[in-house]
Amino acid sequence: MLSVLIKTLPFFGLIATGYLAGRTRFFTDEATAYLTKFVFYFALSAMLFRFSANLSLSEVISWPYIWAYLSGTSMLYAFAILIARLRGLAWDECAVEAQCAVIGNAGFLGVPMLTLLLGPEAIGPVMMVLAVDLLVFSSMIVIVITGSRDGRIAPGVLISVGRGLTRNPMIVSIGAGFAWSALQLPIPVPMNEFLDLMGAAATPCALFAIGASLASKNAERLSVAVWLSSAKLLLHPAMIAVMALLVFPVEPYAAGVMIACASLPVAGNVYILARHYGVAPQRVSTAILVSTAASVLTVSTVIAWVG
């Protein structure tokens, strides 16, 4: 446990550095926004394309793995909605809280950290988790919020969701990489070195951007944030562990990566969606703050266990 904690400290140290830079206003909100754009559209996309272009989709995709993650996450999603409804919340707030409970920072934190701590073979399982999160649950929140406001799910909503997915650089880079792999095209040396250089910027910049973005978030409704953080950091990996180890025949190493992914703190894109739709953004920001701070210990514990 201690050895894993020591290995994870540099990652959380980068987050803390970004937080201090943002808190002291040395790094402004505008600077954070542009750094996040750089990571999202360039550095992380280059890293994901390079990884997926060197993988075979037939070797990466595993239906027991997908069903284990999808079923475990869906059960927690439904449980979080039930708890929110019992507290008298509207459906749009329920969807946002459920999103906090199940969507971890697999892109900015999971990809760089888990591939270094659990080995480069972790990239395939991490990308499968990322794909399910983006394709299923990131679409779900838009559908639930829009449907609850309009009283129905119009075809235009589904078209809008589809367009949003095709414009997501993480989905595009993963898809393009697997297409490149399927065509069995060699990556030219200059292109490979370019992707390597650009992708190398993803880890430090992404972690710094996470910390800087946390500095602009204010704590509110701490009790709810503690519940949502507990669901994300504790219940989610526990639920995934049950489904991956006891219900579905998932290979042990891949199951460990999946459980580690599930233990990651609440993702920043949940806040972006909450702010876009005007649904409990402060509640989400507090959950991100609390879960990220607590994940220094919880993520290290889970990685030590699965490792």
Secondary structure, DSSP 4 states (H G I P E B T S, - for coil): -HHHHHHHHHHHHHHHHHHHHHHTTSS-HHHHHHHHHHIIIIIHHHHHHHHHHTS-HHHH--HHHHHHHHHHHHHHHHHHHHHHHHTT--HHHHHHHHHHHH-B-IIIIIHHHHHHHS-GGGHHHHHHHHHHIIIIIHHHHHHHHHHHHHSS--HHHHHHHHHHHHT-HHHHHHHHHHHHHHTTPPPPHHHHHHHHHHHHTHHHHHHHHHHHHHHT-----HHHHHHHHHIIIIIHHHHHHHIIIIIS---HHHHHHHHHHHTSPBPHHHHHHHHHHTSSHHHHHHHHHHHHHHHHHHHHHHHHHH-
